[in-house]
Amino acid sequence: MVGRKKYVTVKEIAEYLQVTKQTISNWINSGKLKADRLPSGRIRVLLSDFLSFLIKNNLHVDKKFFGLKVTKVVVIDDDESVLQVLKTFFLSTFPDCDVEYMNDPIEGLLKIGEIRPDVVILDIKMERMNGIDVCRRILGNENLSNVKIIVISGYIDEYKDELDKLNIYGRLSKPFRYLELENLLRPIIFDARLINS
């Protein structure tokens, strides 16, 4: 783990990526990986430049290595098959996220109040309370003002006017593709402000 270091060495990068130091040197020499050469001839890479390189090249980012805040997510959908699809998505795409899966919107709201997640992903049509009302409750709570809401539903068009009135981060129609959700989540999960200084 790098902790609060600002720089990483070629050796540390090679170990992280499980490639040779020569491969890292080739990336630096070709301009793919930004680096500083010290008067002694040694090379060092800013931690933020290494992180940018990983993200740009869709390589795994170990949040502990970079001292990144773990993104907390609450998923609410009363359809167990959708919850299973989203579990598979997070395990394969963003395994470092701390995700809570709820099949009841009221229990989901309680969980949101308890853990104050960074992201809430929810359906619109659910038993006991619809997703629009859940969004209103989240948006009406000043303690949850930083929560990003993503609605995934087969009823996006039907509820378009109501959704347009809400300040939600994103919406996807079911069925959705993993890449669509990944593109919505990536800027939140790898927000540069989440790097501990």
TORNU-698801 format. One record per residue: residue in one letter; x, z, y of N, C-alpha, C in turn; residue number from 1. Coordinates in steps of 0.02 Angstrom, whole numbers, plus 50000, padded with zeros to 5 digits. Last residue first. Example, Ala and Ser with C-alpha at 12.3 -4.5 7.8 and 13.67 -1.06 7.14 Angstrom:
// residues 2
+------+-------+-------+-------+-------+-------+-------+-------+-------+-------+-----+
! rest !    nx !    nz !    ny !   cax !   caz !   cay !    cx !    cz !    cy !  nr !
+------+-------+-------+-------+-------+-------+-------+-------+-------+-------+-----+
!    s ! 50642 ! 50354 ! 49888 ! 50684 ! 50357 ! 49947 ! 50645 ! 50394 ! 50002 !   2 !
!    a ! 50660 ! 50390 ! 49716 ! 50615 ! 50390 ! 49775 ! 50660 ! 50390 ! 49835 !   1 !
+------+-------+-------+-------+-------+-------+-------+-------+-------+-------+-----+
// end
This chain:
// residues 197
+------+-------+-------+-------+-------+-------+-------+-------+-------+-------+-----+
! rest !    nx !    nz !    ny !   cax !   caz !   cay !    cx !    cz !    cy !  nr !
+------+-------+-------+-------+-------+-------+-------+-------+-------+-------+-----+
!    s ! 49720 ! 50034 ! 50667 ! 49781 ! 50026 ! 50708 ! 49824 ! 50089 ! 50703 ! 197 !
!    n ! 49636 ! 49951 ! 50537 ! 49655 ! 50015 ! 50567 ! 49719 ! 50005 ! 50607 ! 196 !
!    i ! 49530 ! 49817 ! 50558 ! 49598 ! 49836 ! 50539 ! 49616 ! 49901 ! 50574 ! 195 !
!    l ! 49411 ! 49779 ! 50607 ! 49409 ! 49827 ! 50553 ! 49478 ! 49848 ! 50530 ! 194 !
!    r ! 49428 ! 49680 ! 50698 ! 49421 ! 49746 ! 50725 ! 49419 ! 49800 ! 50671 ! 193 !
!    a ! 49425 ! 49563 ! 50625 ! 49491 ! 49591 ! 50643 ! 49486 ! 49662 ! 50670 ! 192 !
!    d ! 49319 ! 49550 ! 50490 ! 49322 ! 49558 ! 50563 ! 49387 ! 49593 ! 50580 ! 191 !
!    f ! 49289 ! 49522 ! 50360 ! 49358 ! 49515 ! 50382 ! 49365 ! 49516 ! 50457 ! 190 !
!    i ! 49152 ! 49545 ! 50353 ! 49196 ! 49581 ! 50308 ! 49268 ! 49578 ! 50331 ! 189 !
!    i ! 49102 ! 49455 ! 50449 ! 49088 ! 49527 ! 50454 ! 49141 ! 49566 ! 50415 ! 188 !
!    p ! 49143 ! 49328 ! 50407 ! 49164 ! 49353 ! 50473 ! 49152 ! 49428 ! 50482 ! 187 !
!    r ! 49082 ! 49327 ! 50272 ! 49155 ! 49327 ! 50282 ! 49175 ! 49351 ! 50353 ! 186 !
!    l ! 48941 ! 49314 ! 50270 ! 48973 ! 49380 ! 50263 ! 49047 ! 49381 ! 50282 ! 185 !
!    l ! 48912 ! 49178 ! 50284 ! 48881 ! 49227 ! 50330 ! 48920 ! 49293 ! 50329 ! 184 !
!    n ! 48985 ! 49123 ! 50179 ! 49001 ! 49103 ! 50247 ! 48970 ! 49149 ! 50299 ! 183 !
!    e ! 48920 ! 49183 ! 50070 ! 48990 ! 49199 ! 50083 ! 49008 ! 49181 ! 50155 ! 182 !
!    l ! 48796 ! 49120 ! 50077 ! 48801 ! 49192 ! 50090 ! 48872 ! 49212 ! 50105 ! 181 !
!    e ! 48838 ! 48988 ! 50047 ! 48801 ! 49003 ! 50109 ! 48806 ! 49077 ! 50127 ! 180 !
!    l ! 48899 ! 49003 ! 49922 ! 48940 ! 48984 ! 49979 ! 48904 ! 48998 ! 50045 ! 179 !
!    y ! 48790 ! 49030 ! 49836 ! 48839 ! 49081 ! 49850 ! 48879 ! 49066 ! 49913 ! 178 !
!    r ! 48635 ! 48966 ! 49896 ! 48699 ! 48955 ! 49863 ! 48748 ! 49010 ! 49883 ! 177 !
!    f ! 48465 ! 49016 ! 49862 ! 48522 ! 49006 ! 49906 ! 48584 ! 48993 ! 49864 ! 176 !
!    p ! 48295 ! 48967 ! 49839 ! 48359 ! 48989 ! 49811 ! 48415 ! 48973 ! 49859 ! 175 !
!    k ! 48279 ! 49062 ! 49987 ! 48287 ! 49062 ! 49914 ! 48263 ! 48995 ! 49887 ! 174 !
!    s ! 48363 ! 49040 ! 50141 ! 48304 ! 49027 ! 50099 ! 48323 ! 49031 ! 50026 ! 173 !
!    l ! 48432 ! 49161 ! 50250 ! 48442 ! 49110 ! 50199 ! 48378 ! 49102 ! 50159 ! 172 !
!    r ! 48491 ! 49218 ! 50407 ! 48436 ! 49209 ! 50359 ! 48452 ! 49152 ! 50312 ! 171 !
!    g ! 48572 ! 49343 ! 50512 ! 48566 ! 49279 ! 50477 ! 48507 ! 49278 ! 50430 ! 170 !
!    y ! 48556 ! 49450 ! 50603 ! 48619 ! 49414 ! 50600 ! 48612 ! 49346 ! 50566 ! 169 !
!    i ! 48415 ! 49476 ! 50711 ! 48448 ! 49480 ! 50646 ! 48508 ! 49433 ! 50645 ! 168 !
!    n ! 48317 ! 49529 ! 50811 ! 48388 ! 49516 ! 50822 ! 48425 ! 49525 ! 50756 ! 167 !
!    l ! 48158 ! 49447 ! 50805 ! 48203 ! 49501 ! 50785 ! 48276 ! 49481 ! 50796 ! 166 !
!    k ! 48091 ! 49333 ! 50832 ! 48084 ! 49388 ! 50880 ! 48131 ! 49446 ! 50865 ! 165 !
!    d ! 48112 ! 49255 ! 50720 ! 48143 ! 49233 ! 50783 ! 48141 ! 49289 ! 50836 ! 164 !
!    l ! 48029 ! 49317 ! 50627 ! 48102 ! 49324 ! 50620 ! 48138 ! 49305 ! 50685 ! 163 !
!    e ! 47905 ! 49273 ! 50672 ! 47921 ! 49344 ! 50673 ! 47996 ! 49356 ! 50668 ! 162 !
!    d ! 47920 ! 49133 ! 50653 ! 47905 ! 49160 ! 50719 ! 47923 ! 49234 ! 50724 ! 161 !
!    k ! 47945 ! 49125 ! 50510 ! 47993 ! 49102 ! 50559 ! 47982 ! 49134 ! 50628 ! 160 !
!    y ! 47877 ! 49151 ! 50394 ! 47888 ! 49207 ! 50440 ! 47935 ! 49189 ! 50497 ! 159 !
!    e ! 47878 ! 49028 ! 50329 ! 47813 ! 49061 ! 50341 ! 47820 ! 49117 ! 50393 ! 158 !
!    d ! 48015 ! 49006 ! 50313 ! 47975 ! 48962 ! 50357 ! 47909 ! 48995 ! 50376 ! 157 !
!    i ! 48050 ! 49110 ! 50221 ! 48082 ! 49105 ! 50288 ! 48039 ! 49064 ! 50335 ! 156 !
!    y ! 48015 ! 49143 ! 50093 ! 47962 ! 49138 ! 50143 ! 47990 ! 49135 ! 50215 ! 155 !
!    g ! 48108 ! 49174 ! 50004 ! 48075 ! 49110 ! 49993 ! 48021 ! 49097 ! 50045 ! 154 !
!    s ! 48251 ! 49251 ! 50081 ! 48181 ! 49250 ! 50059 ! 48158 ! 49179 ! 50046 ! 153 !
!    i ! 48356 ! 49360 ! 50153 ! 48357 ! 49307 ! 50102 ! 48288 ! 49307 ! 50071 ! 152 !
!    v ! 48423 ! 49412 ! 50304 ! 48361 ! 49405 ! 50266 ! 48369 ! 49346 ! 50218 ! 151 !
!    i ! 48538 ! 49524 ! 50358 ! 48531 ! 49457 ! 50331 ! 48469 ! 49456 ! 50288 ! 150 !
!    i ! 48596 ! 49620 ! 50492 ! 48542 ! 49608 ! 50444 ! 48540 ! 49535 ! 50424 ! 149 !
!    k ! 48719 ! 49735 ! 50532 ! 48702 ! 49664 ! 50530 ! 48650 ! 49654 ! 50475 ! 148 !
!    v ! 48720 ! 49879 ! 50630 ! 48705 ! 49851 ! 50565 ! 48686 ! 49777 ! 50572 ! 147 !
!    n ! 48736 ! 49942 ! 50750 ! 48789 ! 49896 ! 50729 ! 48776 ! 49863 ! 50662 ! 146 !
!    s ! 48629 ! 50029 ! 50766 ! 48634 ! 49971 ! 50810 ! 48687 ! 49921 ! 50789 ! 145 !
!    l ! 48586 ! 50144 ! 50707 ! 48599 ! 50087 ! 50663 ! 48610 ! 50022 ! 50703 ! 144 !
!    n ! 48553 ! 50234 ! 50802 ! 48610 ! 50252 ! 50759 ! 48629 ! 50194 ! 50712 ! 143 !
!    e ! 48437 ! 50182 ! 50857 ! 48500 ! 50172 ! 50894 ! 48561 ! 50191 ! 50852 ! 142 !
!    n ! 48318 ! 50096 ! 50776 ! 48356 ! 50157 ! 50769 ! 48425 ! 50147 ! 50802 ! 141 !
!    g ! 48256 ! 49974 ! 50775 ! 48230 ! 50025 ! 50820 ! 48268 ! 50090 ! 50818 ! 140 !
!    l ! 48316 ! 49904 ! 50673 ! 48331 ! 49884 ! 50742 ! 48306 ! 49935 ! 50793 ! 139 !
!    i ! 48255 ! 49969 ! 50563 ! 48329 ! 49971 ! 50572 ! 48346 ! 49957 ! 50645 ! 138 !
!    r ! 48121 ! 49938 ! 50586 ! 48143 ! 50008 ! 50583 ! 48218 ! 50014 ! 50593 ! 137 !
!    r ! 48124 ! 49798 ! 50579 ! 48103 ! 49832 ! 50641 ! 48126 ! 49904 ! 50643 ! 136 !
!    c ! 48162 ! 49779 ! 50444 ! 48206 ! 49756 ! 50500 ! 48188 ! 49793 ! 50565 ! 135 !
!    v ! 48048 ! 49830 ! 50382 ! 48113 ! 49862 ! 50370 ! 48161 ! 49843 ! 50426 ! 134 !
!    d ! 47954 ! 49735 ! 50425 ! 47947 ! 49805 ! 50447 ! 48012 ! 49844 ! 50436 ! 133 !
!    i ! 48006 ! 49624 ! 50357 ! 48000 ! 49623 ! 50431 ! 47996 ! 49694 ! 50458 ! 132 !
!    g ! 47993 ! 49657 ! 50222 ! 48059 ! 49655 ! 50252 ! 48058 ! 49653 ! 50328 ! 131 !
!    n ! 47854 ! 49771 ! 50191 ! 47886 ! 49706 ! 50193 ! 47952 ! 49709 ! 50232 ! 130 !
!    m ! 47823 ! 49898 ! 50073 ! 47840 ! 49882 ! 50143 ! 47874 ! 49814 ! 50144 ! 129 !
!    r ! 47757 ! 49895 ! 49943 ! 47762 ! 49956 ! 49984 ! 47779 ! 49944 ! 50057 ! 128 !
!    e ! 47841 ! 49749 ! 49884 ! 47790 ! 49800 ! 49877 ! 47806 ! 49858 ! 49924 ! 127 !
!    m ! 47893 ! 49613 ! 49990 ! 47907 ! 49665 ! 49941 ! 47847 ! 49713 ! 49939 ! 126 !
!    k ! 47952 ! 49478 ! 50070 ! 47892 ! 49500 ! 50033 ! 47912 ! 49549 ! 49979 ! 125 !
!    i ! 48090 ! 49472 ! 50114 ! 48034 ! 49484 ! 50159 ! 47975 ! 49513 ! 50121 ! 124 !
!    d ! 48245 ! 49553 ! 50064 ! 48192 ! 49504 ! 50054 ! 48137 ! 49519 ! 50106 ! 123 !
!    l ! 48408 ! 49587 ! 50137 ! 48343 ! 49603 ! 50109 ! 48296 ! 49544 ! 50105 ! 122 !
!    i ! 48556 ! 49669 ! 50171 ! 48528 ! 49606 ! 50147 ! 48461 ! 49622 ! 50115 ! 121 !
!    v ! 48648 ! 49743 ! 50296 ! 48589 ! 49750 ! 50253 ! 48565 ! 49680 ! 50236 ! 120 !
!    v ! 48810 ! 49805 ! 50335 ! 48766 ! 49748 ! 50321 ! 48707 ! 49770 ! 50279 ! 119 !
!    d ! 48867 ! 49927 ! 50353 ! 48886 ! 49874 ! 50400 ! 48837 ! 49816 ! 50396 ! 118 !
!    p ! 48761 ! 50075 ! 50335 ! 48801 ! 50018 ! 50312 ! 48820 ! 49970 ! 50368 ! 117 !
!    r ! 48733 ! 50225 ! 50331 ! 48746 ! 50182 ! 50389 ! 48790 ! 50122 ! 50372 ! 116 !
!    i ! 48694 ! 50312 ! 50232 ! 48763 ! 50287 ! 50231 ! 48782 ! 50244 ! 50291 ! 115 !
!    e ! 48562 ! 50357 ! 50270 ! 48612 ! 50403 ! 50241 ! 48683 ! 50376 ! 50249 ! 114 !
!    g ! 48490 ! 50248 ! 50313 ! 48499 ! 50305 ! 50358 ! 48554 ! 50351 ! 50335 ! 113 !
!    i ! 48495 ! 50173 ! 50193 ! 48525 ! 50146 ! 50255 ! 48538 ! 50203 ! 50305 ! 112 !
!    k ! 48421 ! 50256 ! 50108 ! 48492 ! 50244 ! 50094 ! 48528 ! 50218 ! 50156 ! 111 !
!    l ! 48296 ! 50242 ! 50170 ! 48327 ! 50308 ! 50165 ! 48402 ! 50302 ! 50152 ! 110 !
!    l ! 48275 ! 50105 ! 50149 ! 48281 ! 50132 ! 50217 ! 48314 ! 50201 ! 50218 ! 109 !
!    g ! 48266 ! 50105 ! 50008 ! 48319 ! 50068 ! 50042 ! 48329 ! 50093 ! 50113 ! 108 !
!    e ! 48148 ! 50172 ! 49988 ! 48210 ! 50204 ! 49965 ! 48271 ! 50170 ! 49998 ! 107 !
!    i ! 48070 ! 50070 ! 50043 ! 48069 ! 50137 ! 50073 ! 48132 ! 50176 ! 50052 ! 106 !
!    p ! 48093 ! 49957 ! 49959 ! 48113 ! 49956 ! 50030 ! 48114 ! 50025 ! 50063 ! 105 !
!    d ! 48170 ! 49958 ! 49803 ! 48114 ! 49985 ! 49840 ! 48132 ! 49989 ! 49914 ! 104 !
!    n ! 48285 ! 49929 ! 49740 ! 48228 ! 49886 ! 49724 ! 48164 ! 49910 ! 49759 ! 103 !
!    m ! 48451 ! 49918 ! 49799 ! 48389 ! 49955 ! 49800 ! 48331 ! 49907 ! 49784 ! 102 !
!    y ! 48621 ! 49940 ! 49783 ! 48566 ! 49895 ! 49767 ! 48502 ! 49935 ! 49760 ! 101 !
!    e ! 48762 ! 49953 ! 49882 ! 48707 ! 49991 ! 49852 ! 48649 ! 49941 ! 49842 ! 100 !
!    v ! 48935 ! 49921 ! 49883 ! 48867 ! 49894 ! 49886 ! 48818 ! 49939 ! 49849 !  99 !
!    d ! 49078 ! 49903 ! 49961 ! 49041 ! 49959 ! 49931 ! 48967 ! 49940 ! 49938 !  98 !
!    c ! 49192 ! 49770 ! 49924 ! 49135 ! 49798 ! 49962 ! 49103 ! 49855 ! 49924 !  97 !
!    d ! 49285 ! 49712 ! 49843 ! 49304 ! 49774 ! 49877 ! 49248 ! 49805 ! 49919 !  96 !
!    p ! 49236 ! 49591 ! 49795 ! 49236 ! 49649 ! 49750 ! 49254 ! 49715 ! 49784 !  95 !
!    f ! 49165 ! 49468 ! 49842 ! 49189 ! 49522 ! 49885 ! 49191 ! 49587 ! 49844 !  94 !
!    t ! 49145 ! 49381 ! 49729 ! 49166 ! 49356 ! 49794 ! 49196 ! 49409 ! 49840 !  93 !
!    s ! 49108 ! 49448 ! 49611 ! 49152 ! 49391 ! 49607 ! 49181 ! 49370 ! 49675 !  92 !
!    l ! 49027 ! 49554 ! 49653 ! 49082 ! 49567 ! 49607 ! 49132 ! 49509 ! 49605 !  91 !
!    f ! 48932 ! 49485 ! 49732 ! 48979 ! 49532 ! 49763 ! 49039 ! 49547 ! 49718 !  90 !
!    f ! 48867 ! 49404 ! 49632 ! 48898 ! 49375 ! 49692 ! 48951 ! 49422 ! 49720 !  89 !
!    t ! 48816 ! 49500 ! 49544 ! 48865 ! 49451 ! 49520 ! 48903 ! 49421 ! 49579 !  88 !
!    k ! 48724 ! 49559 ! 49632 ! 48778 ! 49599 ! 49602 ! 48834 ! 49553 ! 49578 !  87 !
!    l ! 48640 ! 49450 ! 49656 ! 48681 ! 49476 ! 49711 ! 48737 ! 49522 ! 49686 !  86 !
!    v ! 48582 ! 49437 ! 49530 ! 48619 ! 49380 ! 49559 ! 48665 ! 49405 ! 49614 !  85 !
!    q ! 48518 ! 49562 ! 49523 ! 48571 ! 49546 ! 49475 ! 48614 ! 49487 ! 49500 !  84 !
!    l ! 48423 ! 49549 ! 49623 ! 48474 ! 49601 ! 49629 ! 48532 ! 49586 ! 49582 !  83 !
!    v ! 48347 ! 49448 ! 49564 ! 48383 ! 49433 ! 49627 ! 48438 ! 49485 ! 49637 !  82 !
!    s ! 48294 ! 49518 ! 49457 ! 48337 ! 49460 ! 49443 ! 48377 ! 49440 ! 49506 !  81 !
!    e ! 48214 ! 49616 ! 49517 ! 48276 ! 49636 ! 49482 ! 48323 ! 49577 ! 49469 !  80 !
!    d ! 48141 ! 49615 ! 49667 ! 48149 ! 49571 ! 49609 ! 48217 ! 49587 ! 49576 !  79 !
!    d ! 48141 ! 49685 ! 49782 ! 48103 ! 49713 ! 49727 ! 48105 ! 49670 ! 49664 !  78 !
!    d ! 48287 ! 49718 ! 49872 ! 48243 ! 49666 ! 49846 ! 48207 ! 49695 ! 49786 !  77 !
!    i ! 48418 ! 49755 ! 49973 ! 48350 ! 49777 ! 49956 ! 48309 ! 49717 ! 49934 !  76 !
!    v ! 48580 ! 49814 ! 49985 ! 48539 ! 49756 ! 49966 ! 48471 ! 49783 ! 49945 !  75 !
!    v ! 48698 ! 49869 ! 50097 ! 48638 ! 49889 ! 50061 ! 48598 ! 49826 ! 50049 !  74 !
!    v ! 48874 ! 49891 ! 50111 ! 48817 ! 49845 ! 50109 ! 48759 ! 49878 ! 50072 !  73 !
!    k ! 49023 ! 49921 ! 50196 ! 48966 ! 49950 ! 50160 ! 48906 ! 49904 ! 50167 !  72 !
!    t ! 49190 ! 49875 ! 50184 ! 49124 ! 49857 ! 50210 ! 49070 ! 49886 ! 50165 !  71 !
!    v ! 49326 ! 49976 ! 50216 ! 49284 ! 49948 ! 50163 ! 49215 ! 49936 ! 50192 !  70 !
!    k ! 49449 ! 49935 ! 50333 ! 49389 ! 49974 ! 50319 ! 49349 ! 49939 ! 50264 !  69 !
!    l ! 49617 ! 49904 ! 50284 ! 49552 ! 49881 ! 50309 ! 49497 ! 49930 ! 50290 !  68 !
!    g ! 49749 ! 49914 ! 50248 ! 49719 ! 49968 ! 50287 ! 49653 ! 49948 ! 50317 !  67 !
!    f ! 49800 ! 49819 ! 50165 ! 49799 ! 49804 ! 50236 ! 49771 ! 49860 ! 50279 !  66 !
!    f ! 49784 ! 49878 ! 50040 ! 49850 ! 49854 ! 50060 ! 49853 ! 49845 ! 50136 !  65 !
!    k ! 49646 ! 49895 ! 50037 ! 49690 ! 49954 ! 50040 ! 49759 ! 49934 ! 50064 !  64 !
!    k ! 49597 ! 49764 ! 50024 ! 49584 ! 49802 ! 50085 ! 49628 ! 49863 ! 50092 !  63 !
!    d ! 49667 ! 49625 ! 49975 ! 49663 ! 49694 ! 49952 ! 49656 ! 49738 ! 50013 !  62 !
!    v ! 49601 ! 49471 ! 49969 ! 49625 ! 49520 ! 50017 ! 49613 ! 49590 ! 49989 !  61 !
!    h ! 49636 ! 49319 ! 49885 ! 49609 ! 49387 ! 49883 ! 49642 ! 49432 ! 49935 !  60 !
!    l ! 49621 ! 49169 ! 49982 ! 49656 ! 49210 ! 49933 ! 49630 ! 49282 ! 49938 !  59 !
!    n ! 49583 ! 49063 ! 50069 ! 49536 ! 49091 ! 50020 ! 49571 ! 49129 ! 49964 !  58 !
!    n ! 49667 ! 49031 ! 50170 ! 49679 ! 48997 ! 50106 ! 49635 ! 49025 ! 50049 !  57 !
!    k ! 49626 ! 49113 ! 50273 ! 49624 ! 49041 ! 50283 ! 49630 ! 49003 ! 50217 !  56 !
!    i ! 49657 ! 49238 ! 50215 ! 49587 ! 49220 ! 50229 ! 49581 ! 49144 ! 50235 !  55 !
!    l ! 49798 ! 49233 ! 50209 ! 49757 ! 49244 ! 50149 ! 49686 ! 49220 ! 50159 !  54 !
!    f ! 49831 ! 49215 ! 50345 ! 49852 ! 49166 ! 50295 ! 49809 ! 49172 ! 50232 !  53 !
!    s ! 49783 ! 49334 ! 50400 ! 49753 ! 49270 ! 50421 ! 49769 ! 49215 ! 50370 !  52 !
!    l ! 49873 ! 49424 ! 50337 ! 49800 ! 49428 ! 50325 ! 49766 ! 49363 ! 50343 !  51 !
!    f ! 49992 ! 49381 ! 50397 ! 49984 ! 49376 ! 50325 ! 49910 ! 49379 ! 50306 !  50 !
!    d ! 49964 ! 49415 ! 50529 ! 49976 ! 49344 ! 50512 ! 49969 ! 49333 ! 50437 !  49 !
!    s ! 49953 ! 49554 ! 50520 ! 49894 ! 49515 ! 50540 ! 49902 ! 49441 ! 50525 !  48 !
!    l ! 50084 ! 49587 ! 50488 ! 50031 ! 49601 ! 50439 ! 49969 ! 49560 ! 50455 !  47 !
!    l ! 50210 ! 49470 ! 50525 ! 50161 ! 49517 ! 50550 ! 50106 ! 49526 ! 50497 !  46 !
!    v ! 50354 ! 49460 ! 50428 ! 50289 ! 49430 ! 50442 ! 50243 ! 49484 ! 50468 !  45 !
!    r ! 50528 ! 49427 ! 50437 ! 50473 ! 49474 ! 50432 ! 50409 ! 49439 ! 50456 !  44 !
!    i ! 50688 ! 49392 ! 50374 ! 50623 ! 49367 ! 50395 ! 50572 ! 49422 ! 50388 !  43 !
!    r ! 50860 ! 49402 ! 50427 ! 50803 ! 49425 ! 50386 ! 50738 ! 49400 ! 50417 !  42 !
!    g ! 50953 ! 49374 ! 50519 ! 50935 ! 49320 ! 50473 ! 50876 ! 49339 ! 50428 !  41 !
!    s ! 50980 ! 49461 ! 50618 ! 51018 ! 49471 ! 50556 ! 51004 ! 49416 ! 50505 !  40 !
!    p ! 50886 ! 49429 ! 50713 ! 50956 ! 49408 ! 50724 ! 50999 ! 49415 ! 50661 !  39 !
!    l ! 50739 ! 49378 ! 50617 ! 50778 ! 49427 ! 50654 ! 50849 ! 49401 ! 50664 !  38 !
!    r ! 50605 ! 49273 ! 50629 ! 50672 ! 49279 ! 50600 ! 50712 ! 49326 ! 50646 !  37 !
!    d ! 50435 ! 49291 ! 50588 ! 50488 ! 49301 ! 50638 ! 50554 ! 49306 ! 50601 !  36 !
!    a ! 50301 ! 49177 ! 50538 ! 50350 ! 49230 ! 50527 ! 50400 ! 49234 ! 50584 !  35 !
!    k ! 50156 ! 49105 ! 50465 ! 50193 ! 49121 ! 50526 ! 50240 ! 49181 ! 50513 !  34 !
!    l ! 50141 ! 48987 ! 50345 ! 50141 ! 49059 ! 50355 ! 50186 ! 49076 ! 50414 !  33 !
!    k ! 50157 ! 48851 ! 50364 ! 50093 ! 48876 ! 50335 ! 50085 ! 48951 ! 50345 !  32 !
!    g ! 50278 ! 48802 ! 50403 ! 50231 ! 48823 ! 50455 ! 50164 ! 48848 ! 50429 !  31 !
!    s ! 50375 ! 48776 ! 50313 ! 50328 ! 48721 ! 50326 ! 50277 ! 48739 ! 50379 !  30 !
!    n ! 50441 ! 48899 ! 50307 ! 50477 ! 48841 ! 50334 ! 50430 ! 48783 ! 50351 !  29 !
!    i ! 50340 ! 48976 ! 50244 ! 50363 ! 48993 ! 50311 ! 50396 ! 48932 ! 50343 !  28 !
!    w ! 50331 ! 48913 ! 50120 ! 50272 ! 48916 ! 50163 ! 50291 ! 48932 ! 50235 !  27 !
!    n ! 50462 ! 48935 ! 50075 ! 50438 ! 48867 ! 50084 ! 50377 ! 48866 ! 50130 !  26 !
!    s ! 50461 ! 49075 ! 50063 ! 50506 ! 49042 ! 50111 ! 50484 ! 48970 ! 50126 !  25 !
!    i ! 50370 ! 49086 ! 49957 ! 50353 ! 49114 ! 50023 ! 50397 ! 49082 ! 50077 !  24 !
!    t ! 50446 ! 49025 ! 49857 ! 50381 ! 48997 ! 49876 ! 50360 ! 49021 ! 49945 !  23 !
!    q ! 50554 ! 49114 ! 49850 ! 50566 ! 49045 ! 49872 ! 50500 ! 49012 ! 49894 !  22 !
!    k ! 50498 ! 49225 ! 49793 ! 50517 ! 49229 ! 49863 ! 50530 ! 49160 ! 49892 !  21 !
!    t ! 50359 ! 49175 ! 49686 ! 50430 ! 49187 ! 49700 ! 50442 ! 49194 ! 49776 !  20 !
!    v ! 50208 ! 49273 ! 49666 ! 50245 ! 49209 ! 49669 ! 50317 ! 49226 ! 49685 !  19 !
!    q ! 50111 ! 49374 ! 49683 ! 50140 ! 49359 ! 49617 ! 50169 ! 49288 ! 49614 !  18 !
!    l ! 50068 ! 49419 ! 49803 ! 50038 ! 49356 ! 49779 ! 50063 ! 49336 ! 49709 !  17 !
!    y ! 50144 ! 49537 ! 49812 ! 50072 ! 49539 ! 49822 ! 50038 ! 49478 ! 49790 !  16 !
!    e ! 50274 ! 49489 ! 49797 ! 50247 ! 49535 ! 49748 ! 50170 ! 49537 ! 49752 !  15 !
!    a ! 50284 ! 49410 ! 49913 ! 50293 ! 49379 ! 49847 ! 50263 ! 49424 ! 49792 !  14 !
!    i ! 50269 ! 49509 ! 50010 ! 50219 ! 49456 ! 50005 ! 50223 ! 49423 ! 49936 !  13 !
!    e ! 50385 ! 49585 ! 49987 ! 50319 ! 49616 ! 49980 ! 50264 ! 49564 ! 49972 !  12 !
!    k ! 50484 ! 49487 ! 50016 ! 50480 ! 49517 ! 49949 ! 50410 ! 49548 ! 49938 !  11 !
!    v ! 50463 ! 49463 ! 50149 ! 50453 ! 49408 ! 50103 ! 50444 ! 49436 ! 50032 !  10 !
!    t ! 50379 ! 49608 ! 50219 ! 50438 ! 49567 ! 50204 ! 50418 ! 49511 ! 50157 !   9 !
!    v ! 50270 ! 49644 ! 50356 ! 50285 ! 49643 ! 50284 ! 50344 ! 49596 ! 50273 !   8 !
!    y ! 50230 ! 49752 ! 50495 ! 50262 ! 49694 ! 50466 ! 50267 ! 49701 ! 50390 !   7 !
!    k ! 50172 ! 49870 ! 50530 ! 50151 ! 49811 ! 50566 ! 50176 ! 49747 ! 50534 !   6 !
!    k ! 50108 ! 50003 ! 50428 ! 50162 ! 49956 ! 50445 ! 50133 ! 49896 ! 50483 !   5 !
!    r ! 50016 ! 50094 ! 50383 ! 50016 ! 50078 ! 50455 ! 50074 ! 50033 ! 50475 !   4 !
!    g ! 49990 ! 50032 ! 50224 ! 49973 ! 50085 ! 50270 ! 49975 ! 50061 ! 50342 !   3 !
!    v ! 50027 ! 49959 ! 50110 ! 50067 ! 49952 ! 50171 ! 50052 ! 50007 ! 50220 !   2 !
!    m ! 50042 ! 50000 ! 49941 ! 50000 ! 50000 ! 50000 ! 50044 ! 50000 ! 50062 !   1 !
+------+-------+-------+-------+-------+-------+-------+-------+-------+-------+-----+
// end
